[in-house]
Amino acid sequence: MAGIEEALYSLVIGNSSVAALISTRFTPLEIPQKAALPAACYQVITTSRVYDHEGPDGFASPRIQITMTGKTYKEAKDVARAIRTAINGYRGVKSGVTVFGIFLENEYDGSSNLETGFATVRQDYRINWSEK
């Protein structure tokens, strides 16, 4: 069974506006050092689960952070805007995963990398989904 990471990847890369900007450069944990830019990566920050009297009920609510990196601030912001438009508010089934809702909780600019000058933008999403 696919997990929320596979569903998120499919949603993001399956969007034509996002794909036009980053192709398939959407990786877990970090962007490879020599990757073409712009690119994005994602990581699970925390996950809350719901329990009832019989134990876990299968409802999970991770907070997933997406980091967009571009050669310029505009590149990073363009990717952030495209990803936000593609996934914020999404509900449905993707890659066999039932998603009850994806909600943007926080968005902020990262600092430019002093060595490369590349700019970053970060978004934190709460994703409610069924692990069953």
Secondary structure, DSSP 8 states (H G I E B T S, - for coil): ---HHHHHHHHHHTSHHHHHHHTT-EEESS--TT--SSEEEEEEEEEEEEEETTEEEEEEEEEEEEEEEESSHHHHHHHHHHHHHHHTT--EEETTEEEEEEEEEEEEE----TTT--EEEEEEEEEEEE--
